[in-house]
């Protein structure tokens, strides 16, 4: 089959139900975590250390909530396995995120140390 036989791909605007993609907006989790949408931490006085400390405290809270729900389920105080599993998954994902951020910060620090002046 020759390349000319493929034909022309129609633009997305001609496909039913497809609209143009607009600019990305800041998501609610970023704003809920205290991270401003415009990235002006220096102007607001929030340091990276404070943001990291707050994130670790939030992860700790999710871990404690997951443990409490698990203990309640084991003791028979609740029968909602869905809530227990969702809380456990939230705690697990938030811990993984904090670990990945830590790894990236350590990689950046090591890269800066390797730079020659």
Buried (B, 14 or more C-beta within 10 A) or exposed (E): EEEEEEEEEEEEEEEEEEEEEEEEEEEEEEEEEBBEEEEEBEEEEBEEEEBBEBBBEBBBEBBEBBEEBBEBBEEEEBEEEEBBBEBBEBBEEBBEEBEEBEEEEEEEEEEEEEEEE
